[in-house]
Amino acid sequence: MAENEDGAEKSEEPTEKRHRESREKGQLARSRELSMVMVTLGGIIALLITGGQLGHALMVAMRTSFDLSREAMLAQDAMFWLLLNAGLVAFKALLPLLLALVLSGLLGSIALGGWLFSGEALMPKPSRMNPLSGLARMFSLKSLVELLKALGKFLIVLGVALLVLLSYEKELISISKQGLEMAIIHSMEIVGWCTLWMACGLIVIAALDVPFQWWENRKQLMMTKQEVRDEYKDIEGKPEVKARIRRMQREMAERRMMQAIPTADVVITNPTHFAVALKYDPEKAKAPIVVAKGGDFLALKIREIAQEHQVSLLESPTLARAIYFSTELDREIPAGLYVAVAQVLAYVYQLRRYQAGKGQKPDPLRDLPIPDDLRRDD
């Protein structure tokens, strides 16, 4: 099993967050051998397809460059135009080959790991300047694999090159007996096929390197149990941070609640342990809404604010407890309390009219109808 720098065993599969962070850092499985084989094969195939045209174009460029008239040799700017014309002819002939190399390079880069551009991967890393870290990398398993790959490539290319040269021995000798144009075209064909066979030999190295790079990348992404726990805490939030957030949310809710008390129609009390503030707006809700509620110290604060803003206070322990335990803040009261709360609001409206000198003093409320399932006597 792999181990991290602290010696802890990396036994856990990498999480989705770990994969995402590794991509952001540019840490993907990449195979230089696969890229090299793709570029080589792409270039060789393009050379085999366009080799005849390329050879003919280069021969034309050489003929026009060296077959000069007396007037051209004496003209001051003739050499410049001849060189420019030869360069344009060569560029047009080489353009398909260059495009094939670029396309092959792109395909080889994204064949393993996909497309990714990461600016963080381009940033210099001071840790790579540490001589001790450099020595550790020199004698690591990865360095040994790279050495074996280099040795394998050398032996494969050497073996394939010897076999190809032996197979083309007669054709190579016959080139000396051919005309210049035919010799150039024939030489390019032989070079293309020889290089193709040597590149095919490198496919073996790439086939071994691709699974090794995938395994190496996966090993680096493996996590310890502690890393998994730490990541879970970061995602879900540390307990102390979550507690602080809940406290802040509670404080914000209390501030909003205190600001809503002056708009309430009535505050029903226990009288000391509980207090609930109700507001009824027929145009916005079908039933009264609890705009504030609290117990003990918070109940005292609700009563003080209600008295300060001349909100009606009504002492009804049974109803106050029923609303407090059955209804959340900013929610409508349950249907079972409609009749009791309606009697309370009617009493409050009549009391306000009496206090304004517009009606008789209402009778005190007694025995409000509260269902047994909503009663809380504790």
Secondary structure by P-SEA (a helix, b strand, c coil): cccccccccccccccaaaaaaaaaaccccccaaaaaaaaaaaaaaaaaaaaaaaaaaaaaaaaaacccccccccccaaaaaaaaaaaaaaaaaaaaaaaaaaaaaaaaaaccccbbbbccccccccccccaaaaaaaaacaaaaaaaaaaaaaaaaaaaaaaaaaaaaaaaaaacccccaaaaaaaaaaaaaaaaaaaaaaaaaaaaaaaaaaaaaaaaaacccaaaaaaaaaaaaccaaaaaaaaaaaaaaaaaaaaaacccccccccccccbbbbbbbbccccccccccccccaaaaaaaaaaaaaaccbbbbbaaaaaaaaacccccccccccaaaaaaaaaaaaaaaaaaaacccccccccccccccccccccc
